Amino acid sequence: MQPLMQLLRWESAIITRLEFELQIEREAASQLLDTHPALIRKAWHSQRSAQDTADQLIALSTKEKTK
């Protein structure tokens, strides 16, 4: 599989998990992904799973809401 397709599928899996866990719309989940480009880049290069990456974003999102 082409690397770009792998990246797109990985990002889509993250967004799907964010939608489900946070009960938000796909656009909001995508925006959450876009607000943490360094985290996403590091996770991709470290070959972290989409689930682990989404869980990290969820933890950050939850922490930001409680501030």
CYANA upper distance limits for C-alpha pairs under 8 A (distance plus 0.5 A):
  1 MET  CA      5 MET  CA      7.26
  1 MET  CA      6 GLN  CA      7.21
  2 GLN  CA      6 GLN  CA      6.87
  3 PRO  CA      7 LEU  CA      6.69
  4 LEU  CA      8 LEU  CA      6.68
  5 MET  CA      9 ARG  CA      6.61
  6 GLN  CA     10 TRP  CA      6.54
  7 LEU  CA     11 GLU  CA      6.59
  7 LEU  CA     44 TRP  CA      8.27
  8 LEU  CA     12 SER  CA      6.55
  9 ARG  CA     13 ALA  CA      6.65
 10 TRP  CA     14 ILE  CA      6.89
 10 TRP  CA     49 SER  CA      8.34
 10 TRP  CA     50 ALA  CA      6.18
 11 GLU  CA     15 ILE  CA      6.75
 11 GLU  CA     50 ALA  CA      7.52
 12 SER  CA     16 THR  CA      6.61
 13 ALA  CA     17 ARG  CA      6.77
 13 ALA  CA     50 ALA  CA      6.41
 13 ALA  CA     51 GLN  CA      8.00
 14 ILE  CA     18 LEU  CA      6.71
 14 ILE  CA     50 ALA  CA      5.54
 14 ILE  CA     51 GLN  CA      6.82
 14 ILE  CA     53 THR  CA      7.39
 14 ILE  CA     54 ALA  CA      5.60
 15 ILE  CA     19 GLU  CA      6.63
 15 ILE  CA     26 ARG  CA      7.27
 15 ILE  CA     29 ALA  CA      5.91
 15 ILE  CA     30 SER  CA      6.40
 15 ILE  CA     33 LEU  CA      7.81
 15 ILE  CA     54 ALA  CA      7.97
 16 THR  CA     20 PHE  CA      6.81
 16 THR  CA     26 ARG  CA      7.80
 16 THR  CA     29 ALA  CA      8.28
 17 ARG  CA     21 GLU  CA      6.45
 17 ARG  CA     51 GLN  CA      7.48
 17 ARG  CA     54 ALA  CA      6.91
 18 LEU  CA     22 LEU  CA      6.13
 18 LEU  CA     23 GLN  CA      8.03
 18 LEU  CA     24 ILE  CA      7.87
 18 LEU  CA     29 ALA  CA      6.17
 18 LEU  CA     54 ALA  CA      6.68
 18 LEU  CA     58 ILE  CA      7.53
 19 GLU  CA     23 GLN  CA      5.76
 19 GLU  CA     24 ILE  CA      5.37
 19 GLU  CA     25 GLU  CA      6.40
 19 GLU  CA     26 ARG  CA      6.45
 19 GLU  CA     29 ALA  CA      6.32
 20 PHE  CA     24 ILE  CA      7.66
 21 GLU  CA     58 ILE  CA      8.47
 22 LEU  CA     58 ILE  CA      7.99
 24 ILE  CA     28 ALA  CA      6.76
 24 ILE  CA     29 ALA  CA      7.03
 25 GLU  CA     29 ALA  CA      6.84
 26 ARG  CA     30 SER  CA      6.56
 27 GLU  CA     31 GLN  CA      6.68
 28 ALA  CA     32 LEU  CA      6.71
 29 ALA  CA     33 LEU  CA      6.91
 30 SER  CA     34 ASP  CA      6.78
 31 GLN  CA     35 THR  CA      6.73
 32 LEU  CA     36 HIS  CA      7.55
 32 LEU  CA     57 LEU  CA      8.24
 33 LEU  CA     37 PRO  CA      7.61
 33 LEU  CA     40 ILE  CA      7.86
 33 LEU  CA     57 LEU  CA      8.10
 36 HIS  CA     40 ILE  CA      6.82
 37 PRO  CA     41 ARG  CA      6.53
 38 ALA  CA     42 LYS  CA      6.57
 39 LEU  CA     43 ALA  CA      6.53
 40 ILE  CA     44 TRP  CA      6.60
 40 ILE  CA     53 THR  CA      7.94
 41 ARG  CA     45 HIS  CA      6.69
 42 LYS  CA     46 SER  CA      6.50
 43 ALA  CA     47 GLN  CA      6.59
 43 ALA  CA     48 ARG  CA      5.69
 43 ALA  CA     49 SER  CA      8.40
 43 ALA  CA     53 THR  CA      7.01
 44 TRP  CA     48 ARG  CA      6.63
 48 ARG  CA     52 ASP  CA      6.95
 48 ARG  CA     53 THR  CA      7.03
 49 SER  CA     53 THR  CA      6.72
 50 ALA  CA     54 ALA  CA      6.50
 51 GLN  CA     55 ASP  CA      6.57
 52 ASP  CA     56 GLN  CA      6.74
 53 THR  CA     57 LEU  CA      6.83
 54 ALA  CA     58 ILE  CA      6.58
 55 ASP  CA     59 ALA  CA      6.69
 56 GLN  CA     60 LEU  CA      6.76
 57 LEU  CA     61 SER  CA      6.50
 58 ILE  CA     62 THR  CA      6.54
 59 ALA  CA     63 LYS  CA      6.62
 60 LEU  CA     64 GLU  CA      6.60
 61 SER  CA     65 LYS  CA      6.77
 62 THR  CA     66 THR  CA      7.02
 63 LYS  CA     67 LYS  CA      7.21
